[in-house]
């Protein structure tokens, strides 16, 4: 009989990324009451009802680390920068690339270069002309050894000014990933005149976006007002945006209910209270996943049958129940609905089957099981999930010791010192699938301390890098993740997180982004 461990708990997950030193704070578990539907759209814009004099207020849990795209220390800061800095490419809510400061682009030189054609007649907030020379200066700055963005742009070998409105970016392995990467902080454009101004970290004046920062109280509030004559007027529907900051979940929810804030994000324990209060709640599955990363150099994780056994031993449905329905079971790095996945690899590819797990362990020559240590963040929420997994594995004779550690030490032991058997993390999506694939499947990948290498996966990853369009990449990624599944490659994916937002009945045009980012371009407020 299927045995489930259902825990009534509120989880507060930190996101741990391979490219960031700190992470997102919006994962969550909960009571399981009022389980959400997985796809609910936010209220759309009614153009006739827009109040152009309104203020839109968003409330979040953590502050930004800088207003300089190269000085930030976490991708959480992107949401505070998007109003100020336009990117060369804009990734929409569904993860599709759209024109922004680059009105079109073309991949050439057998997939190795990306040529960008820029918009005309735009200037940075300080009056500096936006042109190809400024784009080259920005990308070169983003590639600097001290920049937050250096890892994302590591494949770039040169940036060339073709003419005043055209830039060519040349890569070593393939330019296709740059399209998504240039929609992140690595594609944000700042006036070169202020590159060396340390004050930009607190009060930016050289932005390129639709808004300027006009007031800033660190860890408390950021106020934005529109830029006159912005090149895309349809993107500006309010007179002011205010981002409030509070780490207290109840305070954020109460502020949204009472009208102090218009929108906030929800943990699952907040879902039913938000609905009961009459707030509109919208959500959809994200690319973030809850995973167990294995050091495959440490026996018995070097055996495929053992890795397969772990997958069959874990009750992913119970993990989702622990999260109140906010973490849909999955077995591959990205959801099967995402273009960079194998759509046939749904959660049913690894059903909960303790008998099958025992059979595979016996086939690996360890029918009596084995012992290993799992490190995870020292928050109670992480430990509760680890305890669920511990109970699952105990059923098949595997004894897992849970070792809580502080978040900064988690990757140090696993990825740097390579002295840890396994870690449990919440993996946030990177700007392009190739970054995460390289981290886990590349022989020298940051999340691959055991040096796992699969020739088929390596070959397909290289082909995806060099592919010239998304359809071609999708076909290659389908093969790649099938190969990863066939080899039971690390990490062991448990589920993919949902990203709910709650808002009052005045707000229109908010979107839930599949990559978990927060962008409020074009948001509007109804007339009273």
N, C-alpha and C positions, 0 to 999 in steps of 0.2 A: 504493500500500500504506500502511496505517495505520502511522504512525511514532510510537513512544512513547518518552518519556524516563522511565525508572523509576529513581528515586534511592533508595538504601538509606541512610536518615538518620533521626535522632531529632529531631523538631521540638518546640519549646517555645514555643507561641504565646501571646502576650498578647492579651487581648480588648480591643478598642477600641470604646467605645460613644459614641453621640452625646450622652448625658446625663451621662457619668461622666468623671472626669479620669484614672482608671486602670481596669484591667479584670481579668477573670478570667484564670486561669493554667492551665486544664486542657485546652486543645486539645493536639493532638499528632500527630506523625508517627512513623514508625518503620521497622522492618526489613521489614515486610510479612509476617513469620512469624506463624503462628497467627492469621490474620485472624478477627475476631469476627463472630458472628451479630449482626444489627442490633437484634433485640428479644429480650431475655432478662430475665425477671422475677426480682426478688430473692426470697429465701426469705420466705414469709409467716409471720404470727404463729400459733403454736400456744398458745392461751390456757392450756392445762393445763401447759405447760412454762415459763411465764414466771417468772423469778427477780426478784421485786420488790426484792431487796436488792442487785442487781448494779449495776456501773458500766459504762456504755457509753462507749467512747473512739473519737473520730473524729480523723483526722490530715490536716491540710491544708497547703498550701504557702505561704500568705501570711496575715499577721495582719490583724485589724480595725484601722480607723483611729479609731474612737470607739465608745462604747456609747450615744451619744446619736443617735437617728435623724436629727436635723437637722444634726449636726456631722460625719457620715461624709463621706468624699470619694470613695468607690467603692461600687458595688453588691456587691462581694465581702464587704463588712462585714455585709450582711443576714443571712448564716448565723449570725453571732455574736449578732445581735439577736433573731432569731425565737424562741429559747427564753424571752427576757426580756419581749418586748413582743408581745402579741397584736395582730392587725390587725383592722380592721372586717370585711373580707371575706377569706376564705382561698382562694387559688388552689391547687387540688389538683395531683397529679403530672401529670395530663393537661392542665393549663391550664384546668380548669373551675372557675368560682366557686362557693364553698360558704359557708354562714353561719359566722360566728365571733363577734366581739363585736357585730356586727349580725346578729340572728337572721332578719331578712328585709329586703327592700328593694323599692322600686317606682320606676320611672321615670315622670315625669309632665310636665305643662306642655309637651306636644308634643315630648317628648324632652329638654327643657332642664333638668329638675331630677331629683335622686335623693333619695328620702326613705328614711331608714334607721330601722328599729325595733330598739332595743338589747336585749341580754340583761338580765335582772333580777338584783338582789342580788349584784353583784360589786364588789370594791374593788381599788384599786391596792395595790401591795405596801406602801406607807406608810400605808395605812388610808383614804386619800381615796376618796370614793364615785365609782364609774364611772357617769356619767350624761351626758345630752345636753350640758350646759354644758361638761363636760370634753372631750367630743368636739369641740365647736365650738372650744374653746381650742386643742386639738391641731391641727386642720386649719388654723386661722388661723396657728398657729406654723409649720406645714409650708409655708405659702404665703409666708412672710417672705422678703424679698430675700436674706437671708444663709443661707437653708436649702438643704440639698442637694436637697430635694424641690420647690423652687419651680417648676422647669420642668415637672414632671409634673402639677402642679396649676394651670398657667397659665390654663386655661380657666374656673376657678372665679371667680364674681363675688361670691358671698356665702354665708355659712353661717348658718342660722337654727335656733334652738331652738324646736321646736313644743311639746313638753312634756318632762318629765324623762327620758322614754325614747324620744324621737323627734327626729331631726335632719333638716333639709332642706338639701341642697347645691344651689345654683343655679349654672348655667353659662351661658356666652355662646353656645357653638356646639352643645353636646350633652353629655348626662350619661352616656351608655353607656360611654365609656372609663373613667369613674371606677370602675366595678365592679372591673376588673383593677388599676387604679392603687392602690386602697385595700387591695389585698392585698400591697403592697410597703411600703417604709419610709414612704411617704406616707400609709399607713393605720395605722401603729403608734401605739399609745396609751400616753402617759406621764403620770404624775400632774402636773397643773398646778402643784402646790406645789413641784416641784423644777426647773421650767423654767429658772430662773436660777442653778442650782447647777452650777458648773463641774466639780464632782467626779463628776457623773453620766457624764461622758465616760470615766472610768476604773473607777468602781465604782457601777453604777446601783442605786438604792434605790426608785425610783418606777415600776417596771415594771407590766405588766398580764398577763403571760404565765404559763406553767406553772412556770417556774424562776426562781431568783434566782442572780446571780453571787456565789459565796462565796470564790473565790480567783482571782487574776489575776496572771500574770507576763507583761508585755508581750513580744510576739514569740515567746513560748514556750508558754504554757498558759492556758486558761480553764477554770474548774471551776464547774459549775452544780448546785444542789440543788433539789428540788421545793418548790413553795409549798403550804403546808397549806391544805386546803379548796378546792383549785382547782375552778373551775366545771365543768370537763369531765374528770372523773377517768380516763376511758378513755384520755386522751392521755398519761398518766404511768404508765410501766411499769418504771422504773428508779429506784434510790436516788440516782444521781449520773450526770451526763454530764461528760465531760472532752474538750475540744478541744485537741489538740496541734498544734504548728506546726513544720514543717521544709521548707525549700526544696529539700532534697536528695531526689531521686526514689528513689534506692536506699535511703536511710534510712527513708523512709516505707513502702516496700514491705517491707523487712526487719522493720520494727516490726510490721507487720500479720501477717507470716508467723510471727514469734516470739511474738505475743500482747501486745506492749506497746500496740498499737492494735488496735481491732476492724475498722475500715473506713478505706479511703483511696480516692482517685481514681486512675485509671490513665492514663498516656500509652500510646500504642500499643506502644512499645518494652518496656513493662512487662507487656503482656498475657500473653504466653506464659510468662514466669517466674511470674506470679501463678497461672496455670492449673496449671503444673507443680508448684507448691507446694501444690496442693490447695485454694486459696482459691475461694470462690464468686464468680463475676464476673457482674454484671448490667448491662445497658445498653439504651438506646434512642436513636433519633435525636432531636436537640434542635432548637430554633428558631434556634440560632446558625448563622451562615453565613460562608463565606470569600468575600470580594467584591473587585471592582475598582470604585472610584467614579471617575467621569469628570467633568471640568469641561467641560460641553457648550458653554460660551461660546468655547472654544478650538477652532478648526478643526483637523482635520476632524470632531471629535466632535459638532459641531452637525448633522451629516447622519445621518439614520436608517440609511441603507445601511451607513455605516461602523460604527455601533454593532452592527448585525446581523452584519457581517463579523467583528468581534471575537468575538462569541458562537460563530459557526461555526468560527473558527480555533482555539479553545481545546479541548484534549483533557481534558475533565473526568474521564474514567475514570483518566487517568494521575495527576491531582491526588489522586484517592482512593487510588490505589496508593502514591503518595508518602506518604500518611498511614496506610498500613497497613490500609486498609479502614475507617477511622474517619471518613470524610468523604464521604457519599453525594452523587453528582452531582445538581445542581438548577439550575433556570433562573429561579426567581422568588424574591422576597424571603424567603418562608417555605416550608417543605416543603409539597408538594401534599396531604399528609395533615392539615394544620392547617386549622382552620375559616376563618381569614383567608387564603385562597389560592384559586387556580383549580385544582381537582383534576385537570383535564385537562392542565395544564401540567407534565408530568413531564420528566425529563432528555432524553427523546427529542424534545422540542420544538426543541432546538438540538443536533443530532448533530454529532459532530466531522467536519467536511466542508471541508477546505482549498480544494477546487475551488469550492464555493459561496461561500466567503469571497472568493476572488479575483474571482469574477463580480460580487459586490456592490461591491467596491472599484472595479472598472471602471465599473459603473453610476453610482458616485458621482463619476466623473471622475478617479480617482487609481489607474489600473491598475498603475502602477509602485510603489505603496505610499506610505508616509509614515513620518516619524520622530516619536517622542514620548518623554517621560520619565515613568517610573513611580517614585514615592517609596514606600518601605516601611520598616518597622522595621529597625534595623541588626543585629538578631539573625541569625545564620547560617541559622536555620530559615526565616525569611521569605525570605531571599535565595535559598535553594534552590528554593522554590516559584516565586519570580520568574524564576529561570533556566529553569525548565520552561516557563513561559509565554513567555519570551523566545524559546525554541527553536520553540515552536508558531507564534508570530507571524512569525518569520523565514521560515518556510515559505511564507507568503503575501505576502512582500515588505514587511512592516512591521518597522521597526527600533525596538525598545524599549530605551531606556537605563535601567538600574536605578540609582537613587540612594538608598542607605541613609541614614536619618536617625534621630535619637533619638526615641523615642515621643512625648515632650511636644511636639516640633517638627512631628510628622507632620500633625496637624490644623491647626496654626498656619499652615503654608504653604498648605494646601488650602482650608480653610474660613474662616480669618480673613483672611489676605492675598490669597487667591484667585489665587495666582501659580503654581500647580502644575497640570500636565496631568491627572494621575491618581494615585491612591493605592491600595495594596492593604492591606486590613485584615481582621481577623476581627470580624464584626459580631455582638454579643450581642443577644439579644432584649430589648426594653424591656417595661415593665409592661403596656402595651397596644399593639396593632398600630398605632393611630393615631399614636403618637409617632414611630415609625420611618418611617411613610408620610409624615408631615409633614416630617421631616428630609430625606428624599431627593426627594420630589415637590413639596413646597411651594416656591413661587417664592423665598421667603426662608429656606428650610430650611438648617440648619447643615451638612448634607452635600451641599448643592446650590449650590456657589459660582457655577455658571454661570447660575443663575436659571431652570433648566428649568421650563416650565409647560405643562400639557396640560389644556385646558378640561374634557374628559371625566373625566380623573382627579380634577381639582379638585372637580367636581360630585359625583362618587361618594364622595370622601373626606368631603365635607360631609354627604352623606346618611347615611353610616355613622356619623358622629358623632351624628346625631340619631335614629338607629334605636333602638327601645325594647327589643329583645331580640336575643340572639345569632344566632338563625336569620335574622333580617332583616339583620343585619350581614354574616353569612356570604354571603348572596345578593349583597349589594352588593360585598363584597370580591372575589367571584369575577369580577364584571364589571370591577372596578378593575384587577386584576392581568392580566386578558386585554387591557385597553386598554394597560397598561404594556408588556406583551409585544409587542403589535402596533406600538408606537412604539419598541421596543427602548430603553426608558428606563433610565437609570443607576440603580442599579449593575448591573454584570455579575456575577451570582451564579455561583459555581463549584461549591460543594457545601455540604451541611448536616452539621454535626458530630455525632458520637456522643458520649455522655457516660458512660463505663464506671466502675463502682465495683467494688472488690474487698473481700471481707470473710471473716472466719473462720466456722466452722460453728456458732458460738454465737449469732450475730446474727439477729434476726428483725424484719421490719417496716420495713426501710429501703426507701425509694422513690427512683427516679430521676425527677427532675422535668424535664419537657420544656423548661422555660425555663432550665434550667441551674442553678437555685437549689438550695441545700442545706438541707433541712428534715428534722428527725428527730422530728417529733411522733409519739408513740406507739411509738417504737422500743423493742424488748425484747431481753433476753438470756436464753438457755436456762439452766435449772438444771443444775448439774454432776451 
